[in-house]
Amino acid sequence: MQDFKNLKDKKGIVLPFSPRPNGSSANSFRGPTNIPAIEEPEQKRRWLRVLLPLIAVILAAYPVFSLVTSPGTESKSPAKPLVVHDPPGSSPLNPYQAFLLSAQSLKNINPTGSGSLVAPLPDGGSIQYALDRDLQARVLEVMAENQVPYGAFVALEPKTGRVLALAGHSEKDQNWSERSCYDLYPMASLFKIIIAAAALEQKKVGPDTKVLFNGRSCSENPKAWFVRPGKRNQQVDLTTAMSKSMNPVFGRLASEIVGRDDMMNMATRFGFNQQLFPGTPVQPSRAAEPQNDSQLKLMGAGLGRETKISPLHAVAMMAAIANDGVMMLPVLADRITNGAGEVLFCENSLPVRRLLDLETSRQLARTLSLTVSSGTSRKAFHDRKGRPKLAEINVAAKTGSINGTSPDGFYTWFAAYAPVENPQIAVVALVVNQGKWKIKASQLGEQALEAFFR
């Protein structure tokens, strides 16, 4: 488009299947009708009349025969499938079962002592967690000190998926902490990451592409974003727009560059509207398809209130960008043993899927590079004299904010990874404030990164 600067030409797409010469569909179940029928010889048909009933009799009698002839069968009971809600017994756990068991036992961690965090199991076994003890303690301390009404925090190691912190705190609801990292909340401007990824993958924009727009950066009215050809319009490069979370820019990207279908396809690739982590407490994230252009613009700008994500999914997404586009399976336990000392699970890094190719993921990382230094998180990452609190660490980040109803309050998100050159940690913080507030998600995220890198 003429009002998007520096756009690259895009070649047409070649369909994988060409139309068939006779006009038949490649998906048709009906085969050709001119093939002659295959006749069986009369002798073969006579043998089949005898053989087929005999086979049927043998198959019908086999279950009874096996019960009579198998030794000790009368004392055997059907094998019970492994249920991770119960003590794990001696059966090995797959990674999803291990995560669920570890999540359920997290409240039983013994906070005393030193070294790894460990929770006992009812049969005498134990779970040794992957959690970073100091980081976990600091995050909980910051939320408690600032009397956070509702807060959730998750940190992952991008290259392995090891969960370095998993914490929830609420001054309002004592049951909040058990579900806070797995339940769904309005995604707000974190969705701009997905819009940028779709636009970058199409090769229609780059991190430095200038985009024309109108309206204030925080505008929620798509009618105010309209660009008038030949008139004076505002313009900004994509990286600056991401750092300042400019709604009009991403609304226009969604509507006029990416389009509804490609946006929904990218959301699906990122794990929305599906069981991304089956068998775990993580709820499937939701992205409702927009029904008109106005809804498409609002969704692209992060204002679609039915676009919801869990903190754990959000951090897995952020960690994937840090890991050159590959999402790893979150691993909460390093080791699980039963009462007999047998190992039921041992930490193993497993890729879930590739979200982006290497080039797109690195371009997307560039668009996230200014949020902390000069964007929406600048205040949280600088002291009162303007000096950076993490001067030696380059952080890629994105923020989000929106009003929500479950629970009621003002939601703030902070998603980041660091260092940009060699990512060691990805974090997501969610804080829901009501009325006066003491801390937002960016400040919680900054305190967590300070604790990790000190």
N, C-alpha and C positions, 0 to 999 in steps of 0.2 A: 504494500500500500504506500501511497505517496507521502503519508504523514508519519511513517516509521522510517527513520533514517538508516542507511547502511544495510538495507535488507539484501539477502543473498537470493539469487535465482534458485528455484527449486524445480528439478526435473520431474516429469510425470512418473506415476507409479505403474509398473508393469504387473498385471494380474497374473497369479500363478497358474491359472487354467484358461485355455482359449476355448471359444465356442466349438462344439463338435460339428463336423461337416453336415451331418444329417439333421441337425437341430435338436437332438436329444440332450437332456440335461445330464451333467456329470454326476448329479446326486440322485438320479432316477434309480429306483429299485427294480424296475421292470426291464428285463433283458430283451435281446432280439427275439422276434417271433418266428423267424424263418429257419431255425435250427431243427432238424428232424428228431423225433423222439427216439430214445435208445431202447431197443427190444431185448429182453432177457431170454436166453434159450430155455426151452421147455424142461430139460433135465435139471437145470439149476433151480428152476422154480419148484420142482418136486422135492429136492433136498431141503430147500428153505422151509417148506410146509412142515417138515419133521423137526428140523434143527431149531427153529425159532421158539416153538412151544417148550422144548426141552430146556433151552436157556432160561426162559421165563420161570419155569418151575424151580430151577437151581437158585436163581436170584431171590425168589420169594422165600425159599427155605433157609437161606444162608444165615440170617440173623438168629433164628432159633437154634440152628446147628452150632453156631459159634458160641452161644450161651451155654449149651450143654457140654461142649468139648473143651472150653477154655478153663484151665485150673484156677480155682480161687475166685472166680468171677462173682459168685454170690455175695462176697464180702466187700466188693469194691463199690464205691460211690462215684458219680460223675465228677470229673475234675472241675474245680472252681476257677474261673478266670481271675486274674489279678485285679483287685480293686484297691486303688491307691488311697481311698478314704480309710481303709483298715491298715493295721500293721503289715508291712510289705512281705513278711515271711521270707522264703528263700528264693523267690523268683526274681530274676533281674528286671530292672526298670528301664523302660525306654526314656528318652530325654523329656518327652511331654509328661509322662507319669512322674518322673523325678522332679520336674518343675512344680507340678501340682502338690505333691507331697511336701516339698520344701516350702511352698507358699503357705500351706496349711499349718506347718510347724514353726513358722517364723516367730509367732507370738511366744513360743516356748524357749527361745534363745536365752541362755544364761549369760547375763551381762557382765558377770564377774570374771576375773582372771585375765590372761593376756593371750595374744596370738589369734588364731582363727575363731570366728563365732561358731558355736556348736549348739544344736538342739537335740534333746533326747527323743527317742522313739519308744512307744509303749512296750515293745518286745525286748528292750534293752539295747537296741541299736542306736545309731546316732546319724545326724546330718551335719557335715562340715560345710559351711557356707563359703561361697566365693566372695562375699561382701568384704569391702575394705572397712575394717573396724573403725578407724579414725574418721573416715568420710561419713559413714553411717551415723556415728555419734554426733558429729558436728552439724549435720543437716537437721537431725531431730532437736538438737540444742537450739539452733537458730529459730526454728519454727516455734518452739515452746517459749523462748525468751521474748519473741515478738507477738505472742498470743494470736497466732494465725487462726482465723475462724475455720478455714478448711485449706489444707495444703497437701501436696503430693510431690514426691521427688524420686526420680530413677536415674541411675548412671550405668552405662555399659562400657566395656572395653571393645572398641570397634572391630578389631581384627579377630576376636575370639567369641564375642557375645557374652562374656562373663559379666554377671550383674554385680557391679561394684557398690551400689547403694539402692535400697528399695524402702522408702519411708513415707508414712502418712501421719498427719497430725491434725487434730481439730479441737478447738475450744468449745464447740457446740455439740458434737456428736461423738460419743465414746466408741461407736462401732465403725466410724469413718475409716480408720487406718487400715483395717483388714481388706477393704475393697477399693480404696482410693486410687491405687495405681492401675487397676484393671477395668474400672468402669469408664463410661463414655461421657465426654463433655464437649461443648461447642469448640471447634478447632480454631476458629477466628483466623488471624492472618498467617498462621502456620501453613494454611492451604496455599498461600502464595508460592511456597516452595514447589508444589506440584504443578502449578500453572507455569512457573519459570522453567521447570524441567521439560514440560511438554513443548514449550516454545523453542527452547534451546535444541531439543532433539530434532525438531523439524528444520533446523538450520536457517530459520527465518530471522532470528535475532542472536546476538551475542552479548556478553557482559557489558560491552561498551556501546551497544546500540542506543541511539537517541530516540526517545518516544515522546510524541506530542500528546498533550492532555490539557484539560481544563478542570476547574474546581479545586477546592482545598485538598490537601493530601489526605485528610481524614474524612472527606465527604462520603456520605452514605446515600447520595442521590445520583443514580446513573444518568439522569437527564442533564446534570451539571457537568458531566465528563465529556460531552460532545465536542468534537474538534471541528472548527469552521475552516474549510479550505480558503486559503488566501487571506485569512484574518490573523491577528496576533494570537498565538497560542503559546502555552508553556511547553517546555521540553526538558527531559532529564534522561540520563543514561540508566540502563536497567539495574546496574549495581547500586547506584545511589537510591533509586526507587525502592529496591529491596531493603536497603539499610534504614530508610525512613518510612518503610511500610506504606507506600503511597497507593491508596485505594483506586484512584482513577486510572493509573497506569496498568494495574493488573486486571481491572475490570475490562479495559480495552484489549489487553492481550488475550483474555479469555474469549471475548466476543469476536474480535476482528482478525486475530492471528491463529489461535489454537482451535477454536470451535468446540461445540458441545461434545461431539463423538470422541475426538482425540483427548479432550479433557477427562471424560469418563473412562476412556481406555487407560490413561495414565493413572487415574485414581485406582483402578482395578489392579494395575501392576504394582502399585504401592501397597496393596493389601486391603483395600476397602471392599465392603459388601461381600465378605467371605470369611471363612474360618482360617485366619492366618496362622494361629497357634492352637490347633485342635487339642482338646483334652486339658487345657489349662484354664485358669480363671479369667483370662483376658477376653473381654467381650469383643465381638467383631465390629470394627469401625464402620461407620455409615456415611455414604455420600449420595444424597438424593439427586436424581437427574433433574436439571432445570427444565421448566416447561415453556419458557419464553426467553427472549433476549435480555430482558431486564433481570430475570433470575440468574441467567448465565453470567452477566456482569457482576452481580452481587456475590455470587459464589466464587468467582475468580478473585474478587477483592477480599475474600475471607469473611464475608458478611452473610453467608448462607448458614442459618441457624440449625439446619438439619444436617450439616456436615459435622460429624462428631468422631472423636478419636480418644483412645485411652493414653495415659502418660507412657505406658510401657510400649505400645505400638509407636508412639511419637518418637521415643528415644531410639527404638530399633531402626526407624526410618532415618533419623539423623546420623546414627552410627553407620548406616549403609552408605550415605553420601561420603562420610569420612573414609570408608573402606573401599573407595573406588567403585561404588555402585552396587556392592554385594551385601545383602542383608544376612546377618548371622543369627542363628537361633539363640535367644536369651537363655543363659545357663545360670541358675540360682545356686546350685550346690556343686562343690568341688568333688565331694565323695559322700556316698550313703552306704552304711553297713547295717546288717541286722544283728540280733542279739548273739549270734554264733560267731560274729566277726567276719562273716562273708560279705564281700563287696557286691552291692546291688546296683550301684551306679558310680561311674567315674567320669569326671568332666571331659568332654570331647567337643571340639569346635566343629559345628555343622552349618554349612550355608543353607539358607532358606530359599533364596531366589536372587537373581540379578535384577535390580530395579532400573539401572541405567548403564549405558556403555561408559568406558573409561573417559572419553573426551567430554561427554555431556556431564558426567559427575564432577569433573574438574572445573568445567565452566560454571556449573551450579555453585560449587564451592567458592569461586571468585565472587559471585553475586552476594554471598553471605559474609564477605570479608570486612565490611565497613560498619556493621551494626554496632559493634562494641567501641570502635575508635571514634566514630562520628555520627552514628545513627541513634536508633531508639533506646539503646542500652548504654549510651555514653555516660550518663549521669551515674549509673550504678557502678561503672568500672573506673571512675575517676574520683579522686578526693576533692575537697572543697577548693583546693588551689588548682584544680585541673590536671593533677598528676595521675598517670595511669596506675592502678593498683596492681595490675599484672603486667608490668612493663616488659618483661622478658618473654611473655607468652602471647602468641598470635591466636586469636579466638575467632572462629566462624560461628555466626549466630543468627537467630531470627526470633522476634517477639510477636506476641499477639495479645489482643484485649477485646473483650466483648461482655455484654450483660447476659446473665444466664438465670435459669429458674430452678435448677436441680443440682445443688442447692441454690437458693436465691443469692445473688451477689454480683460483684464485678470480677470477672475472670481475667487473670493475666497469665500469659505463658512465656517461658524462656526456654529455647532449644539451642544447643550449641555443641561444638566439639573443639578440642585443642590437644596439642598445638596443631596448627593448620598443616605444617610441613611434615609432621610425623604423629598423627592422631593417637593419643593414648586413652582418651576418655570422651564419651558423649554424654550429655546431661539433658534432662528435661525437668523443668520445675513448673508447677501449677499452683497458684495461690488464688483463693476466692475470698475477697474482702467484702465486708458489709459495713456501710457507714464510714467511720474513720478507720484508717488503716495505718499500720506501722511498717509494713514491708510488702514489696511486690515480688513477682517471680524473678525478675532480673537480678534483684539484690540477693535473693536466696541462691540463685545460680552462681553469682560472683563469689559468695561466701563458700560455696561448695568447691569451686575451682581453686580458690585460695587454699583451702584445707588439703586438697589433693596434691597441689604442686609445691607446697611449702617444704 
